[in-house]
């Protein structure tokens, strides 16, 4: 497989082939800035070939296959991922820059997706509905057909499992366009899908630029459903392209997730989560807990402890397994540095920053974790997705103000609520605008079984759990008159 990725080939119709025009793109290690592989620069012609291959596979038996056998194939792929876990997490770490421990957890999660969907699909069914006498009415779940999947660079292994796993389980044939910054593991997983026994053309991977291969996939008339994870701006473009063919879409578009800490919170339990939820993957996480809303009475005490934790964090190359790795590329580092420069210009208190490891490679894209206090609610740090290890602190006096601040952004993906008051837990969880709310914990979107998705600028539709199977299938109603 290493030779396949190194020579920039695409997976189309069960075969490794070069892009139509032979183009390639360099793969850069975020820890060093060095090129370590190439990927194929697929274009509209390659996307078209992949869609045709997927359609042939779907029409050739996959779409009407036995769900039990489909589940066995998914479970087999999960076992192969576990078998090759060490190779895959090393590849994921180098490709994305994330610390080894985080990459290892991502590969384990990817395997778990296929295990979950493999066990779930033969239990995914319709209903019998009460209707008029003389009728029997039932619903059945059917695959869309060919589904397109556009995934980001921050969690290529996990999102592959999340979106491809759900799409395959529902009976669709899939065409995947991974982000050009991180394609290595999706390519390796496509190879394992063949080994697991999936029909040729059921899993297709076309690498390349978003403006070329991604745009071609979103606008292709042969696609029946699009799943997209990425920025709101790109998501809007994908929706517009899909709308020209009236294709349904599932959009997961990021967040500005609040962690709400009340004065009765168990701070010893909360602090590790508050740190991890912004440091994980260098803050390049759609569900990062990037806003901390803290009740005024405990703010100084909590921030003193958090500042100590932040100052102890080490940022370094992925291979050293630090607390925080590099950002994905120079453009992302420039963006995050811009937010920090703005904070300094506006006089916001920077309470603490982590430490950069000694002798960092010159070409790495490093930003230390940063804790910033007294961020105004209208400030970009409180409104925009930084996608870096920057935690913005806002203070509140009472529950009503906490909810107002939590809902004061256009996003609504995840929220954390820290309080020991049971009634308050439920009140706040119900009133916060978010697709997931964690009380006295923060999963950062974790849990393969838990439906995941957002509201507002965070998108719509759900992946993970049984809800993913609903969103990757269409519902048919059958009404039988027998009297």
C-alpha positions in Angstrom: 0.0 0.0 0.0 2.8 2.4 0.7 4.0 2.1 -2.9 0.4 2.9 -4.0 0.2 6.1 -2.1 3.7 7.1 -3.0 3.0 6.9 -6.7 -0.2 8.9 -6.4 -2.9 6.4 -7.5 -6.7 6.5 -7.1 -9.0 3.7 -6.1 -11.7 3.4 -8.7 -13.7 0.3 -9.5 -11.6 -1.9 -7.3 -8.4 -1.0 -9.1 -5.5 1.3 -8.4 -5.1 3.7 -11.3 -3.4 6.9 -12.1 -5.3 10.1 -12.5 -6.5 10.8 -16.0 -4.1 13.6 -16.6 -1.3 12.0 -14.5 -1.1 14.9 -12.0 0.1 14.6 -8.5 0.2 16.7 -5.3 2.9 16.7 -2.6 2.1 15.3 0.9 3.7 17.5 3.6 4.5 16.4 7.1 3.0 19.2 9.4 5.7 18.4 12.0 8.6 19.2 9.7 7.3 20.8 6.6 8.9 18.1 4.5 7.3 16.2 1.6 7.1 12.5 2.4 4.7 11.2 -0.3 2.5 12.2 -3.2 -1.2 11.7 -4.0 -3.0 11.7 -7.2 -4.5 15.0 -8.4 -7.9 13.6 -9.6 -10.2 15.7 -11.6 -13.8 15.7 -13.0 -12.9 12.8 -15.4 -11.7 10.7 -12.5 -14.8 11.5 -10.4 -17.0 10.5 -13.3 -15.2 7.2 -13.6 -15.6 6.6 -9.9 -19.3 7.4 -10.0 -19.8 5.1 -12.9 -18.0 2.3 -11.1 -20.1 2.9 -8.0 -23.3 2.8 -10.0 -22.3 -0.4 -11.7 -21.5 -2.0 -8.3 -24.8 -0.8 -6.8 -26.9 -2.1 -9.8 -24.8 -5.2 -10.0 -26.0 -6.6 -6.7 -24.7 -4.5 -3.9 -27.8 -2.4 -3.5 -30.0 -5.5 -3.1 -27.6 -7.5 -1.0 -28.3 -9.4 2.2 -27.9 -7.0 5.1 -26.5 -9.8 7.2 -23.7 -10.4 4.8 -23.2 -6.6 4.4 -22.8 -6.5 8.2 -20.2 -9.3 8.1 -18.2 -7.4 5.5 -18.2 -4.3 7.7 -17.2 -6.2 10.8 -14.4 -7.9 8.8 -13.1 -4.5 7.7 -13.1 -3.4 11.3 -11.0 -6.4 12.3 -8.5 -5.7 9.5 -8.2 -2.1 10.7 -7.4 -3.5 14.2 -4.9 -5.9 12.7 -3.1 -3.1 10.9 -3.6 -0.5 13.7 0.1 0.2 14.3 0.8 0.9 10.7 -2.3 3.0 10.3 -1.9 5.2 13.4 1.8 5.9 12.5 0.6 7.0 9.0 -2.3 9.1 10.5 0.1 10.9 12.9 2.6 11.8 10.2 -0.1 12.9 7.8 -2.1 15.1 10.2 0.6 16.0 12.7 -1.4 14.8 15.7 0.4 13.1 18.6 0.8 9.4 18.4 -1.7 8.7 21.3 -4.4 10.7 19.6 -3.7 9.0 16.2 -3.9 5.6 17.9 -7.3 6.5 19.4 -8.5 7.6 16.0 -7.7 4.3 14.4 -9.4 2.4 17.2 -12.5 4.6 16.7 -12.4 3.9 13.0 -12.4 0.2 13.6 -15.3 0.6 16.1 -17.4 2.4 13.5 -17.3 -0.6 11.2 -17.9 -3.0 14.2 -20.9 -0.9 15.2 -22.5 -0.6 11.8 -21.7 -4.2 11.0 -23.8 -5.3 14.0 -26.5 -2.7 13.5 -27.6 -2.9 9.9 -29.7 -6.1 10.1 -31.6 -4.4 12.9 -32.5 -1.3 10.8 -36.0 -1.7 9.7 -39.3 0.1 8.9 -42.6 0.0 10.7 -46.2 -1.2 10.2 -48.5 1.7 10.5 -52.2 1.7 11.7 -54.5 2.9 9.0 -58.0 2.3 7.6 -59.7 -1.0 7.8 -58.9 -3.1 4.8 -55.4 -1.7 4.5 -51.9 -2.8 5.6 -49.4 0.0 5.5 -45.7 -0.5 6.1 -42.5 1.4 5.6 -39.2 0.1 4.3 -35.7 1.6 4.3 -33.8 1.6 1.0 -30.4 2.9 0.1 -30.1 6.0 -2.0 -27.8 4.4 -4.5 -24.5 6.2 -5.0 -23.4 8.5 -2.2 -20.6 11.1 -2.3 -18.5 11.8 0.7 -16.3 14.8 1.1 -14.2 14.7 4.3 -11.8 17.0 6.1 -8.1 16.8 7.0 -8.4 16.9 10.8 -9.9 13.4 11.4 -9.5 11.4 8.1 -9.6 8.0 9.8 -12.5 8.7 12.1 -14.6 10.5 9.5 -14.0 7.8 7.0 -15.5 5.3 9.5 -18.3 7.6 10.4 -19.5 8.5 6.9 -18.3 5.6 4.7 -19.3 3.1 7.4 -22.8 4.5 7.6 -23.2 4.8 3.8 -22.0 1.2 3.2 -24.2 -0.2 5.9 -27.3 1.3 4.4 -26.5 -0.4 1.1 -25.0 2.5 -0.8 -21.9 2.4 -3.1 -19.6 5.2 -2.1 -17.3 7.7 -3.7 -15.0 9.5 -1.3 -13.0 12.7 -1.9 -10.7 13.2 1.2 -9.0 16.5 1.9 -5.8 16.9 0.0 -3.9 17.7 3.2 -4.5 14.2 4.7 -5.3 11.3 2.4 -3.0 8.5 3.4 -5.2 6.5 5.8 -8.4 6.8 3.6 -6.3 5.3 0.7 -5.1 2.5 3.0 -8.6 1.8 4.2 -9.8 1.5 0.6 -7.2 -1.2 0.1 -8.4 -3.0 3.2 -12.0 -2.8 2.0 -10.9 -4.9 -1.0 -9.1 -7.4 1.2 -12.3 -7.6 3.4 -14.2 -8.7 0.3 -16.3 -5.7 -0.8 -17.3 -5.8 -4.4 -15.2 -3.7 -6.8 -16.7 -0.2 -7.1 -18.4 -0.2 -3.7 -15.6 1.9 -2.2 -13.9 4.4 -4.5 -11.4 7.1 -3.4 -10.4 10.0 -5.6 -7.8 12.3 -4.1 -7.2 15.8 -5.4 -8.0 19.5 -4.8 -11.4 20.6 -3.4 -11.8 23.0 -6.2 -11.4 20.3 -8.8 -12.3 16.8 -7.6 -14.4 18.0 -4.7 -16.4 20.4 -6.8 -16.9 17.7 -9.5 -18.2 15.2 -6.9 -20.6 17.7 -5.3 -22.1 18.7 -8.7 -22.1 15.2 -10.4 -25.6 14.3 -11.6 -25.0 10.6 -10.9 -24.7 11.1 -7.1 -27.8 10.4 -5.1 -26.8 11.9 -1.7 -23.8 14.0 -0.5 -22.2 13.9 3.0 -19.9 16.8 3.7 -17.8 17.7 6.7 -15.9 21.0 6.6 -16.2 24.7 6.8 -19.5 26.6 6.5 -18.3 28.5 3.4 -17.4 25.3 1.5 -20.5 23.6 2.8 -22.7 26.3 1.3 -20.9 25.7 -2.1 -21.5 22.0 -1.8 -25.2 22.5 -1.0 -25.6 24.9 -4.0 -24.0 22.4 -6.3 -26.1 19.5 -5.1 -29.3 21.6 -5.3 -28.9 21.8 -9.0 -29.8 18.2 -9.1 -32.1 18.2 -6.1 -29.7 15.9 -4.3 -30.1 15.6 -0.5 -27.1 16.5 1.7 -25.9 16.0 5.2 -23.8 18.9 6.4 -21.5 18.9 9.5 -19.9 22.4 9.4 -18.0 23.1 12.6 -18.8 24.8 15.8 -17.9 27.3 18.5 -18.8 25.0 21.4 -19.3 26.4 24.9 -18.3 24.7 28.2 -20.5 26.2 30.9 -19.0 26.0 34.3 -21.3 26.9 37.2 -20.1 27.8 40.7 -21.2 24.4 42.1 -19.2 22.4 39.5 -16.8 19.7 40.6 -13.7 21.6 39.3 -11.3 18.7 39.9 -13.4 16.6 37.5 -14.0 19.4 35.0 -10.5 20.8 34.6 -9.0 17.8 32.6 -11.9 17.9 30.2 -11.7 21.7 29.8 -8.0 21.4 28.8 -8.3 18.3 26.6 -11.3 19.6 24.7 -9.3 22.5 23.3 -5.8 20.9 23.1 -6.9 17.7 21.3 -5.6 17.7 17.8 -4.2 21.2 18.4 -7.8 22.5 18.6 -8.5 21.5 15.0 -11.7 19.8 16.0 -15.2 20.8 14.9 -16.5 20.1 18.4 -13.6 21.7 20.3 -14.6 23.3 23.6 -13.3 26.6 22.4 -15.4 28.9 24.6 -15.4 28.5 28.4 -18.2 30.3 30.2 -17.5 30.5 33.9 -19.6 31.8 36.7 -18.0 34.9 38.2 -17.7 33.6 41.8 -15.3 30.9 40.8 -13.7 32.4 37.8 -10.4 33.6 39.3 -9.8 30.3 41.2 -10.6 28.2 38.2 -8.4 30.3 35.8 -5.5 30.2 38.2 -5.5 26.4 38.0 -6.1 26.3 34.3 -3.2 28.7 33.7 -0.9 26.3 35.5 -2.1 23.5 33.3 -1.7 25.4 30.1 1.8 26.5 31.0 2.8 22.8 31.6 1.6 21.7 28.1 4.3 20.9 25.5 3.8 21.4 21.8 6.0 19.4 19.5 6.4 16.9 16.6 3.8 14.1 16.4 6.5 11.4 16.7 7.4 12.7 20.2 3.8 12.2 21.3 3.5 15.7 22.9 0.4 17.2 24.6 -0.2 19.3 21.4 1.0 18.7 17.9 1.4 21.1 15.0 -1.3 22.7 12.9 -2.0 21.1 9.6 -0.3 23.6 7.3 1.2 27.1 7.0 -2.1 28.7 6.0 -3.8 27.4 9.2 -0.9 28.6 11.4 -1.2 32.0 9.8 -4.9 32.1 10.5 -4.5 31.1 14.2 -1.6 33.5 14.7 -3.9 36.2 13.2 -6.5 35.6 16.0 -3.8 35.8 18.6 -2.4 39.0 17.1 -5.9 40.5 17.2 -6.3 39.5 20.9 -3.0 41.3 21.8 -4.0 44.4 19.8 -7.4 44.5 21.6 -5.7 44.2 25.0 -7.3 40.9 26.0 -5.5 39.2 28.9 -3.5 36.3 27.7 -3.3 34.3 31.0 -1.0 31.5 29.9 0.6 29.7 27.0 2.1 26.3 26.7 5.7 25.6 26.0 7.2 24.8 22.6 9.5 21.8 22.7 13.2 22.3 22.2 14.8 22.0 18.8 11.6 22.1 16.8 11.9 21.5 13.1 12.1 24.8 11.2 9.3 23.8 8.8 6.7 22.8 11.4 3.5 24.7 12.0 3.5 25.1 15.8 1.2 27.3 18.0 1.2 26.7 21.7 -2.1 26.3 23.6 -3.3 29.7 24.7 -5.7 30.8 27.4 -7.4 34.2 27.0 -9.6 35.8 29.6 -12.4 38.5 29.4 -13.2 37.9 25.8 -16.2 40.2 24.8 -19.1 38.3 23.4 -18.9 40.1 20.1 -15.2 39.6 19.6 -14.0 37.3 16.8 -12.5 35.0 19.4 -16.0 34.4 20.8 -17.8 34.2 17.5 -15.5 32.6 14.8 -14.1 29.1 14.6 -10.4 29.6 15.3 -9.5 25.9 14.7 -6.5 26.1 16.8 -5.6 25.5 20.5 -7.0 28.8 21.8 -9.5 28.8 24.7 -11.6 32.0 25.1 -13.0 32.8 28.5 -16.3 34.6 29.1 -17.7 35.3 32.6 -21.4 35.2 33.6 -23.3 36.0 36.8 -26.4 33.8 36.6 -28.0 31.0 34.7 -29.9 33.2 32.3 -26.8 35.0 31.3 -24.9 31.7 30.8 -27.6 30.5 28.4 -27.6 33.8 26.6 -23.8 33.7 26.1 -23.9 30.0 25.1 -26.4 30.8 22.3 -24.8 34.0 21.2 -23.0 32.6 18.2 -24.5 31.3 14.9 -23.1 27.8 15.6 -24.7 25.0 17.5 -22.7 21.7 17.5 -21.7 20.7 21.0 -22.0 22.1 24.5 -20.7 21.1 28.0 -22.6 21.8 31.2 -20.8 21.6 34.5 -23.0 21.7 37.6 -24.1 19.4 40.4 -27.7 20.8 40.4 -29.8 18.2 38.7 -32.6 20.5 37.8 -30.2 23.0 36.4 -28.5 20.3 34.3 -31.8 19.5 32.5 -32.8 23.2 32.2 -29.6 24.3 30.6 -29.2 21.2 28.4 -32.7 21.8 27.0 -32.2 25.5 26.4 -28.7 25.5 24.8 -28.7 25.3 21.0 -26.6 22.3 20.2 -26.8 18.9 18.5 -25.1 17.3 21.5 -25.0 18.4 25.2 -22.6 16.7 27.6 -23.4 17.2 31.3 -20.4 16.8 33.7 -18.3 15.4 30.9 -17.3 16.4 27.4 -17.1 13.9 24.6 -16.0 16.4 22.0 -18.4 14.6 19.6 -17.2 11.2 20.8 -19.2 8.0 21.0 -19.8 6.0 17.8 -23.3 5.2 19.1 -24.3 8.8 19.7 -26.1 10.8 16.9 -23.8 13.7 15.9 -24.6 16.9 14.0 -25.5 20.5 14.5 -28.0 23.3 14.1 -27.6 26.7 12.7 -24.2 27.4 11.1 -23.1 24.0 12.3 -25.1 22.2 9.7 -27.9 19.7 9.6 -28.5 16.0 9.4 -27.0 13.4 11.7 -24.2 10.8 11.5 -23.2 8.2 14.1 -25.5 5.7 15.7 -28.7 4.4 14.2 -29.6 7.9 13.1 -26.8 7.6 10.5 -28.5 4.7 8.9 -31.7 6.8 8.6 -29.8 9.6 7.0 -28.0 7.3 4.5 -31.3 5.7 3.4 -34.6 6.8 2.1 -38.0 5.8 3.5 -40.7 4.2 1.3 -44.3 3.7 2.3 -46.2 0.8 0.9 -50.0 0.7 1.3 -51.8 -2.6 0.5 -55.5 -2.7 0.1 -56.7 -6.3 0.7 -60.4 -6.0 1.5 
